[in-house]
């Protein structure tokens, strides 16, 4: 008869949270952080790259003003349309699979865009690109968070958001490197002239292929495996994490079986319904019982944060450009936010009556690249700061602090004079975009695992709707009621603070109502 050692006696059924804590934090977690952070960076690149591509491609594609507007937002439309579907697939088919497919196909569509001759087909492909990159946008936070315990989860999600800053540096950095070149190659077979902006498109999408490859070799989320009743597979993943992190033998892990308290054996998510019925059953719990209030709050938070930040971000280059023209003929200390914008607008309107023809200009000013790179660097430091202090101050308190500071700086930018000072104040305001990472950290803790993917997808869908809404509203506000622009933003932020104060402080595991 085999001898039972003290080590064998110590092995037992262990709750999942304790089991994942026992794996430690090390090289495996860093790999997950790099892969998922890179995936988040790809989302930023694919959805925001048109801000640098459109000015350089407008002549080759013969873009009208309406087509430029559509091309700027069509990727966001694709993300919004697909978010719900990706949330369902993430909770039923797996986080990892969705990430790999999403990044791979979005990269393929961008490569095809580099050889497209017509604007309408280019717009269609950017919609398809947004449709698929929406999968990564909806799933990446849940996948990363489920490899970590309650202590490291908010930190890792905040550190992931640092890659948003890397994306914001990657975009203008490469544009600055590639777009100033003035060369062209005729490709009659594709009926195009291959110019630097087409090369830039291909280079922009390379991180997608790299991240998809990295994620392919990583395991599925152990929490997801448990929701599917695959306890042995989940335990295998945890043992793999333990070995990589601690450099110890698998047998010393000390866990024979996992105890899973969030999901009961008769849970409807484990039954085989049809796709649409499963989606319905997966969504209904978010809008019933205790989850209803949490879902509505998270959707409002995402909408409000995206609306105020994205609205100003998308118009910031325009604001900066107009102020830079105004300061040429006026002392820097006389420069105000609205007087510079509105006077430059009047000059444009006057000059437009004297011009009988237009010459297509596709040169992008390097000043835009420089400011964008500086903003990206600042974002990186902000996200690193958040990752270091988020557990100390708490997610809610940190988020409220961000909202308060950005509201004050935004309001101040309307009352002060001075070109440099206004740039600094608006720059600090734009740092509020880092709050999106904190909001996602709150959401990951707020919802149980079996609906977490759908909850993140739905809330981020409202965030993207907020981004589109803000982008379309801020423009008319700037040119019609500029003096009240940040009053509207302040009202939005006040509502966000109220919702944050009402959010539960600690995550609870409510019974799902179907």
N, C-alpha and C positions, 0 to 999 in steps of 0.2 A: 504494500500500500504506500502511495506517495506521501512523503512527509510534508506537513503543513508548516510553513515558516511564519515567523512573526510578520514578515513583510506581506505575505499572502493574507494574513488575518486583517491587516490594516486596510486592505482594499475593500471598497464598499460602493453602494449606490450614492452618487454625489449629485446635488443640484447643479444645473447647467452653469449658473453664474459662478459658483465656486469652482467647477471643473475648468471653466475657461480662464479663471484667475490663476489656477494651478499651472497653466501652460506658460506663465510668465510673459514678459514683454521683451522682445528681442528682434533678431534678424528677420524672422517670418513676418512680424508685424510691420517692420520697415518695408518689406517687399509689398505687402498689401497697401501700405500708405503710398508708396511710389506708383503702383499700378492704378489705384483708384484716384489718387491725386492727379496723375497724368490723364486719366479719363475725364475728370472734371475740367482740366485744362483744355482738352479737346472740345468739350462742349462750348467753352468760351470762344475758342478759335473758330469753330465752324459757324456759330451763330453771329459772331461779331466781325468776321473778316471782311464782310462787304463794305464796312465803313472805309477801308483802305483800297479795296478792289474797284468799287464803283467809280471814284474819280479818275482812276487810271484806265478803266475799261469803257468809259462812256462814249468815246469816239468810235472805238472798234465795234461796239455793239449798238451804236446809234441810239442811246438811251434817252427817252423823253423824261420830263420831270416826274410824271406819274409812275413811269417804270422804275425810276430810281427809288421812289418811295416804296413801291411794292417790293422791289428787290431787297431793300433794307429790312423789311419786316416779314418777308415770306418764310424765312427760316423759323422765326418765332411762331408763325401761324402753324407750321408743320409740327413744332413741339407741342403746341396747345392741342391740336387735333389728335395727336398720338399718345399724349400722356396717360389718358385713362386706360387705353389698351395695354401700354407697357406696364402699368401698375398691376393689371390683372395677370399678365404673363409672368411678371417677376414673382408674384405670390403663388403661382401655380406651376411654372416651368423652371424656375430657378433664376437667381440673381446673375450668376456668372454667365450663363448662356445668353441672356439678354444683352449683357454688356459686350460680349464678343461679337455677336451679330450686329448690334447697333453701331459699334465703332467701325467694323469692317465695311458695312454697306455705305455708311455715310462717307467714308474715305473714298470708296469707289465712285460715288456720285460726284465728289469734288474733282477727282482726276478727270472724269468725263467732261465736267464743266470747262476744263482747261482747253478743250478742243472744240467747243461749241461756237458756231458762227452767229446764231440768231438770239435776240434778246428773250423772246417768248420761251424758247426751249431752255435757255439758261435759267429763267425764273422758275420753270416747272421743276428742273433738277434741283434748284436750291430749296424748293418746297419738299421734295423727296428727301433731300439731305436733312432738313429740319425734322421731318417725320421720323427718321431713323435715329438721329442724334438725340431725339427726345427720350429714347430708351435709356441711354447713358445718364441723361439728366435726371430721370426719375428714379433710377435704381442705385446709382453709385454710392450715395450716402448710406442707404440701408445695407448694402453689401459690406462696406468698410466697417460700419458700426457693429455688425454682428460677429466680427472676429475679436471683439474686445469686451472687457467687463465694464461695470458701471463706472469705475474709476478712470479708465483710459478712454472710454468711448467719446465723451465730449471733447477731450483734448485732441484726439485723432481727427475728429470731424472738423475741428477748428484748424488743425494743421493742414488737413486736406484743402481747406479753402485758400491756403497760401498759394496753391497751384493756380487759383483764379488770377492772382497777381502775376504769376509766371506767364500765364496766357496773355495778360494785358501788356507784358513786356515783349513777349514773343511776336505778337502781331505788329506793333510799330517797329520793333527792332529789325525784323526781316524785311519789312516794307522799306525801311530806310536804307537797307543794304542793297535791295534788288531794284526797286522802282526807279531810282534816279538814272539807271543805265538806259541808254537810248540806242537800242538795236532792234532788228526785226528780221524774221525769216518767213518767207512765203511758203505756205503749205497748201498747194492747189487741191490736193486730194480731200482735205477737210474744208476747203474754201475759207481759210482764215490766214491772217498774218500773225505769226507767233511772236509775241512781245513779252517784256518782263513780267507784266501782271499775270500772264498765264503760267509762267514758271513759279511765280509767288503762290498761286493757288495750289500747285502740286506740293511745294515745300510746306505750306500751311497744313496739309493733311497728313504729312509723314508721322507726326506723333500719334495719330489715330491708329495707324497700322502697328506701330511699336507697342502701344498700350494693349491693343487687341491680342497681340502675340503674348505679351506678359500675362494677361488675364487668362489666356487659354491654358497656361501651365499651372495656374493657381487652382486650389480646390473650391468646391461650392461652399457657400456659407453654412456652417454647422447648425446654426439656428434654423435656417430654411429646411435642412435635411430632417431636423427633428419634427418640424410641422408636417412633413410628409410621412412621418412614422419610420424614417430610416435612422434608427438609433445607432446601429452598428456603424453605418457610414459616417455619422456625425462624430462618434467616438474615435473613429480612425483619423478624421481630420484633426481633432483635438490632440491626439497622440503625435501626429505629424508636427503640429505646432510646438508641442512640448519638446520633441527631439531637436528641432531646428533652433529653438530659443535657448534651451539649456545645455545642449550638447551631451545629454545623458541618454541612457538606454531607454527604449520604449517601455520596458517592464517596470521601470521605477516611477512611472507616472502616477500610479496609485488609484486609478479609477477603473472599475469593472463595468459599471452601468450608469447611464445618465438618468437623472430624475427631472422630468419636464413638467412644470407646474402651470404653464400658460395655456396648454392645449389639452383638452380631454379626449378620450378615445372616441366619443361620439360626435366630435366636432364636425360641422358640415363641410369644412374645407378639405377634409380627408376623403370625402365621398366623391364618386365619379358622376358629376352632373354634366350636362352639355356646356359648351363654352359660354353661351349667353346667360344661361341660368347660373353658372358658376360666377360670372362677372357680377350678376345681380346680387347673389348671395354674399359676394365678397365686398360689395359696395354698401349694401343696406346697413350692415353693422356700424359703419362710419356715421350714419345719420339716425341712429337710434340710441336710446339709453344714455349712459355717461359719455360715450364717444361723440354724440351729436354736438355738444357744446365745444368739445376740444377740436373737432373737425372744422366747425364754423370759425372758431377763433384763429386756427392756423391758416385757414384760407384767407381770412381778412388780413392777418399779419403779412403773409406772403404778397398779397395784392398791394397793400399799402407801401411796403418797403420797395418792391420792384417798381411801382408807379412813380414814386418820388425820385428814386435814385436813377433808374434807367431814363426817365424823362429828361433830367438835367444832363446826364452823361452824353446822351445822343446829340444834344444841342450844344454841349460845351465847346467843341471845336468851332462851331459857328459863332458863338459868343466871343471866344478868344480871337478869332479872325477879325471880327468887327471892332473889337477894342484895340487891336494892334493897328488897324487903319486909322482909328480915331486919334490915337496917341501921337501919330505923325504930325498932325496939325494943331495939337493942343498940349499944354504942359501936363506931365504925368499926374500932378496933384489935382488937376481939374477933371480927371477921368472918373466918371461914375458909371455904374453898371448899365442903367437904363438910358442915360443921355447918350452914351456911346453907341448902344445898339440902335436906338431910334433915329439918331442923326444919320448914322451910316445907312439905315434903311431908306431915309428920305433921299439921300444922295443917289442910292441905287435906282430909286423910282424915277428921279429927275434925269439921270443919265440914260435910262432905258428908252426915253422918248427921242433921244438924239441918235441912237444907233440904228442904222438901217439894215445891218446884217450882223450875224454872230459867227465868230470863229470858235470851233470846238477846241477846248483846252483840257488836256488830260494830265497836266503836271500837278503833282501833290506837293504842297509846301512842306519843307523839312521841319519847320517850326512845330507843325502838328505832331510829327513823329517824336520830337524831343519831349514835348509836354506829356505825351502819352506814355513814353518810357519812364519818365519821372514819376508819374502817377502809379505805374505798375510797381516800381520799386517801393513806393510808399505803402501800397497795398500789402506787399510781402511783409514788411515790418509790422504792419497792423495785425495781420493774421498770426504771425509768430507771437506777438504780444498777447493776443486773445488766447492762443493755445496754452500759454504759460500761466495765465491768471484766471481762466474760466472756472476752474474748480474752486479757487480761492474766493472769488467774488460771487460766483453763481451765475448761471446763464441769464436769468431774468434781470438781475440787477445790472449786469454788464450790458445787456441789450438796451435797457432803459437809459443808461449813461450815454451810449452811442447816439440814441435818438435825441436826447436832450442837447448834447454838444453840437450835433449837426444842425439841429433846428436853430440854435443861437447863432452859429456862424452863417447860416443861410440868410437869416434876417439881417444880420450886421452887414452883409455884402451889399444890401440895397441902400444902406444909409451912409456908408463910408466913401471916401474919395481917394484915389490912388490906384494906378494900374497894377502895381505889384501886390498891394494889400488885398485888392479884390480877388486877384488870382489865388492868393493864399487861402482866403476865407472860403471861396467856392471849392478849392481843392480839399480843404478839411471837410466840407459838406459832403463831397463825393466819397470820402472815406467811409461814410455811413453804409456804403454797399457791402462792407465787411460784415454788417449785421445779418446778411443773408445766411452766412455760415452759422452764426449763433442760432438763428431761427431754425435751421435744419437740425442742429444739435438738440434743440428743445423738442422738435417733432419726433426725432428718433427715440427719445426717452418717453414720450407721451403716449405712444401707441403700442399695443401688443404686437408680437412678431408676425402673426398670421395675417394682419391687415396693415402692417407698417409700410410695405411697398406701395400698396394702393393709397394709403394716407399721404405719403410723400408725393406720389404722382398727382393726386388730386390737388393738394395744396400748391405744389409747384406749377400746376396748370393754371391756377388762379394767379400765381406770381407772374407767369408769362403774359397772361391777359392784362395784368397790371402794367407790365413793361410796355405792351402795345398801347394801352390807354394813356399812360404817362407820356410816351413819345409823341402821340398825336395831340395831346392837350397842351403840353408845355409850349410848343411852337406858337399857337394862337395867343396864349397868355403872354408870352414875351413881347409880341408885336402889338397887342391890343391893350393889355392892362399890366405892363411890365412892373409898375410900382407895387403891384399887389401879388406878384408871382410867389414870393416866399411866404406870404400870408396863407395862401392855399396849401403850401407845403407844410406850414406849421399846424394848420388845422388837421391835416392828414396825420402828422406825427403825434398830435395830442390824442387822437383816437387810438393810435398804436400803443401809446403808453397806458391808456386805460385798459386795453385788452391784455397787455402784458401783466398788469397788476392783478387782473382777475384770473389769469392762468393758474392752475394748481401747481404748488411748489414742488411736489414730488410725484413721479409717475405712479399710476395705479394700474392694476390689472382687472378691468371690469369684465363682467360676464357678457359675452357677445350675444346680441339679440338678433335673431333672424326671422 
